[in-house]
Amino acid sequence: MSQTTATPSAVVTVPVVPLLKLGTWVVFFGLLAMLAIFFVSADQGAISLPAGNAVHEWVHDARHLLGYPCH
C-alpha cells in the first residue's frame, strides 16, 4: 500500500482593507439601521414624520417582533 502526502499547491493571501474605507461603510450602515429602527418604532406620536396611520400599519408586525407595544 502506498502513502501519499498532500502538499499545498497555492498560497492564500488575505486582502487588506484600509481602516478609513471600512469606517465610512460602518457609519453609513449604522445611520441606515438607525433610520429603519426609527420608522419601526415611531407610533405616530410627537416625532412622527408623515401624518396618519401609514407608517404604523406598514411596520405593525415588525413592532410586535421587536417588542414595541402598539395596542
ROSE-4610 file (N, C-alpha, C; in Angstrom, 1 decimal, always signed):
// ROSE-4610
residu = [M/M/M/S/S/S/Q/Q/Q/T/T/T/T/T/T/A/A/A/T/T/T/P/P/P/S/S/S/A/A/A/V/V/V/V/V/V/T/T/T/V/V/V/P/P/P/V/V/V/V/V/V/P/P/P/L/L/L/L/L/L/K/K/K/L/L/L/G/G/G/T/T/T/W/W/W/V/V/V/V/V/V/F/F/F/F/F/F/G/G/G/L/L/L/L/L/L/A/A/A/M/M/M/L/L/L/A/A/A/I/I/I/F/F/F/F/F/F/V/V/V/S/S/S/A/A/A/D/D/D/Q/Q/Q/G/G/G/A/A/A/I/I/I/S/S/S/L/L/L/P/P/P/A/A/A/G/G/G/N/N/N/A/A/A/V/V/V/H/H/H/E/E/E/W/W/W/V/V/V/H/H/H/D/D/D/A/A/A/R/R/R/H/H/H/L/L/L/L/L/L/G/G/G/Y/Y/Y/P/P/P/C/C/C/H/H/H]
num = [1/1/1/2/2/2/3/3/3/4/4/4/5/5/5/6/6/6/7/7/7/8/8/8/9/9/9/10/10/10/11/11/11/12/12/12/13/13/13/14/14/14/15/15/15/16/16/16/17/17/17/18/18/18/19/19/19/20/20/20/21/21/21/22/22/22/23/23/23/24/24/24/25/25/25/26/26/26/27/27/27/28/28/28/29/29/29/30/30/30/31/31/31/32/32/32/33/33/33/34/34/34/35/35/35/36/36/36/37/37/37/38/38/38/39/39/39/40/40/40/41/41/41/42/42/42/43/43/43/44/44/44/45/45/45/46/46/46/47/47/47/48/48/48/49/49/49/50/50/50/51/51/51/52/52/52/53/53/53/54/54/54/55/55/55/56/56/56/57/57/57/58/58/58/59/59/59/60/60/60/61/61/61/62/62/62/63/63/63/64/64/64/65/65/65/66/66/66/67/67/67/68/68/68/69/69/69/70/70/70/71/71/71]
x = [+0.8/+0.0/+0.9/+0.6/+1.4/+0.8/+1.6/+1.2/+1.5/+0.5/+0.7/+0.5/+1.3/+1.2/+0.7/-0.2/-0.7/+0.2/+0.5/+1.3/+0.4/+0.5/-0.3/+0.2/-0.8/-0.4/-0.6/-1.3/-1.4/-1.4/-0.9/-0.8/-2.0/-2.7/-3.9/-3.4/-3.8/-3.4/-4.7/-4.7/-5.8/-5.7/-6.8/-6.7/-6.8/-6.1/-6.1/-7.0/-8.0/-8.9/-8.5/-8.4/-8.0/-9.0/-8.6/-9.5/-10.4/-9.9/-10.8/-11.9/-11.7/-12.7/-13.7/-13.3/-14.2/-15.0/-14.4/-15.2/-16.3/-16.1/-17.1/-18.3/-18.1/-19.2/-19.9/-19.2/-19.8/-20.7/-20.2/-21.1/-22.3/-22.2/-23.3/-24.4/-23.9/-24.9/-25.5/-24.7/-25.2/-26.3/-26.1/-27.2/-28.4/-28.2/-29.3/-30.1/-29.4/-30.1/-30.9/-30.3/-31.0/-32.2/-32.2/-33.4/-34.4/-34.0/-35.0/-35.6/-34.9/-35.4/-36.3/-36.0/-36.9/-38.3/-38.3/-39.6/-40.4/-39.7/-40.4/-40.9/-40.2/-40.6/-41.5/-41.6/-42.4/-43.9/-44.6/-46.0/-46.9/-46.6/-47.5/-47.7/-46.6/-46.7/-46.1/-45.4/-44.8/-43.6/-43.0/-41.8/-42.1/-43.4/-43.8/-43.6/-43.0/-42.8/-44.1/-44.6/-45.9/-47.1/-48.2/-49.4/-50.2/-51.0/-51.9/-51.3/-51.9/-51.5/-50.6/-50.2/-49.5/-48.2/-47.3/-46.1/-46.4/-47.4/-47.7/-48.3/-49.1/-49.7/-48.6/-47.7/-46.7/-45.7/-45.4/-44.5/-45.1/-46.4/-47.1/-46.5/-46.3/-45.8/-44.3/-43.5/-42.2/-42.1/-43.1/-43.2/-43.4/-44.3/-44.5/-43.3/-42.6/-41.5/-40.4/-40.2/-39.2/-39.6/-40.9/-41.3/-41.9/-42.2/-42.7/-44.2/-44.7/-46.2/-46.9/-48.0/-48.7/-50.2/-50.7/-52.2/-52.6]
y = [-1.2/+0.0/+1.2/+2.2/+3.4/+4.5/+5.4/+6.5/+7.8/+8.7/+9.9/+11.1/+12.1/+13.3/+14.4/+15.2/+16.3/+17.5/+18.2/+19.5/+20.6/+21.7/+22.9/+23.4/+23.6/+24.0/+25.5/+26.2/+27.6/+28.3/+29.5/+30.3/+31.3/+31.3/+32.2/+33.5/+34.6/+35.9/+36.6/+37.2/+37.9/+39.4/+39.9/+41.3/+42.3/+43.4/+44.4/+45.5/+45.8/+46.8/+48.0/+49.2/+50.4/+50.7/+51.1/+51.4/+52.6/+53.6/+54.7/+54.3/+53.5/+53.0/+52.1/+51.3/+50.5/+51.3/+52.3/+53.2/+53.9/+54.3/+55.0/+54.1/+52.9/+51.9/+51.6/+51.5/+51.3/+52.4/+53.7/+54.8/+54.8/+54.6/+54.6/+53.5/+52.3/+51.3/+51.5/+52.1/+52.5/+53.5/+54.5/+55.5/+54.9/+54.0/+53.4/+52.5/+51.8/+51.0/+51.8/+53.0/+53.9/+54.4/+54.7/+55.2/+54.1/+52.9/+51.8/+51.6/+51.6/+51.5/+52.6/+53.8/+55.0/+54.7/+54.3/+54.1/+52.9/+51.9/+50.8/+51.2/+52.0/+52.3/+53.5/+54.3/+55.5/+55.1/+55.7/+55.3/+56.5/+57.2/+58.3/+59.3/+59.5/+60.5/+61.8/+62.4/+63.7/+63.7/+62.5/+62.5/+61.9/+61.8/+61.2/+62.1/+61.7/+62.5/+62.6/+61.5/+61.6/+61.6/+62.2/+62.2/+60.9/+60.5/+59.4/+58.1/+57.0/+55.7/+54.9/+55.4/+54.7/+53.9/+54.6/+54.0/+52.9/+53.2/+52.2/+51.0/+51.1/+49.9/+49.1/+49.8/+49.1/+48.3/+48.8/+48.1/+47.4/+47.2/+46.7/+45.4/+44.4/+43.1/+43.2/+44.1/+44.3/+44.9/+45.7/+46.3/+45.2/+44.3/+43.1/+42.2/+42.0/+41.2/+41.8/+43.1/+43.7/+44.1/+43.8/+44.0/+45.4/+46.2/+47.5/+47.4/+48.0/+48.0/+48.9/+48.5/+49.4/+49.2/+48.4/+48.3/+48.9]
z = [+0.0/+0.0/+0.0/-0.9/-0.9/-0.2/+0.4/+1.1/+0.3/+0.3/-0.4/+0.6/+0.4/+1.3/+0.5/+1.0/+0.3/+0.6/-0.5/-0.4/-0.9/-0.2/-0.6/-2.0/-2.9/-4.3/-4.5/-3.6/-3.7/-2.4/-2.4/-1.2/-1.1/+0.0/+0.1/+0.7/+0.1/+0.6/+1.1/+2.2/+2.7/+2.3/+1.7/+1.3/+2.5/+2.4/+3.4/+3.1/+4.0/+3.8/+4.6/+4.0/+4.7/+5.8/+7.0/+8.1/+7.8/+7.1/+6.7/+5.8/+4.8/+3.9/+4.7/+5.6/+6.4/+7.3/+7.9/+8.8/+8.1/+6.9/+6.1/+6.0/+5.6/+5.5/+6.8/+7.9/+9.2/+9.6/+9.3/+9.6/+8.8/+7.5/+6.5/+6.9/+7.2/+7.6/+9.0/+9.9/+11.2/+11.1/+10.3/+10.1/+9.4/+8.4/+7.8/+8.8/+9.6/+10.7/+11.6/+12.0/+12.9/+12.3/+11.0/+10.3/+10.2/+10.0/+9.9/+11.3/+12.4/+13.7/+14.1/+13.6/+13.9/+13.3/+12.0/+11.4/+11.9/+12.4/+13.0/+14.4/+15.1/+16.5/+16.6/+15.5/+15.6/+15.6/+16.6/+16.8/+16.5/+15.5/+15.1/+16.2/+17.0/+18.1/+17.8/+18.7/+18.6/+17.6/+17.4/+16.5/+15.1/+14.8/+13.5/+12.4/+11.3/+10.1/+9.2/+8.8/+8.0/+8.9/+8.4/+9.2/+8.8/+9.8/+9.5/+10.1/+9.7/+10.2/+9.3/+8.2/+7.2/+7.7/+8.4/+8.9/+9.9/+10.8/+11.8/+11.2/+10.2/+9.6/+8.8/+8.1/+7.3/+8.2/+9.4/+10.2/+11.4/+11.4/+12.6/+13.1/+12.2/+12.6/+13.1/+12.5/+12.9/+14.3/+14.7/+16.0/+17.0/+16.7/+17.6/+17.8/+16.6/+16.7/+17.5/+17.5/+18.3/+19.7/+20.0/+21.4/+21.7/+20.7/+20.9/+21.2/+22.2/+22.4/+21.5/+20.9/+20.0/+20.1/+21.0/+21.1/+22.5]
